[in-house]
């Protein structure tokens, strides 16, 4: 009796399995188009100077290119000196990083006045030299090609200390209204707005969404007491600053002033 029951159970399982495969085969067979790939071939198209330009494509985008080139080539200001990216990348402070941080700080304070200090980028965020002579819209886009937003964070002193430790360990970053000496990779002789830093106070710090989110390993913004989005992009702030100087007949001039040094 047991043998018959076991045999029947096995036959039923096989029947259900066969029925399933039959159903699947029928379903996909019904959906098939009946077409089969007989042959395939591939061709590599080398894009270089030997490839002839497509006049139709050129004609379609030329009106837009003319407008963009005119806007990007528009002169909005002037600089007295070349501001070097290489110096910005390798020195604790540089004319480029100081100009950049101070310009962003000035524009942000017009929106939200009581800001204690700023670190609006890391050194690697400044992408190119700023040339001497005419400064164009294109120069600003090349210097700061990102869509980062400016944010003011209210931080406890202990979190500001973590940020200052990060700046010192990085051998300096672009900052404004902040002065420090780096000793054994630690910040000492710290002044915020000309006043000695007090870890027991709170500070309002200007930065960006990228930096505050831990970009480039930045520390200190994880637990703010408050944050305020200014509705102003870093690049737009820089553009506004250069335009205002140009409209006033002033040339951009920046130099190292000892805001970050080594002991």
Secondary structure, DSSP 8 states (H G I E B T S, - for coil): -HHHHHHHHHHHHHHHHHHHHHHHHHHHHHH--S-------------STTS---HHHHHHHHHHHHHHHHHHT-EEEEESS-B-HHHHHHSSS-HHHHHHHHHHHHHHHHHS----EE----GGG--S-B-SEEEEHHHHHHH--S--EEEEEEEEHHHHHHHHHHHHHTT----BSEEEEEETTEEEEEEETTEE--TTSEEEEEEEHHHHTTGGG--S-TT-SEEEEEEEEHHHHHHHHHHHHHHTT--B-----SSEEE-
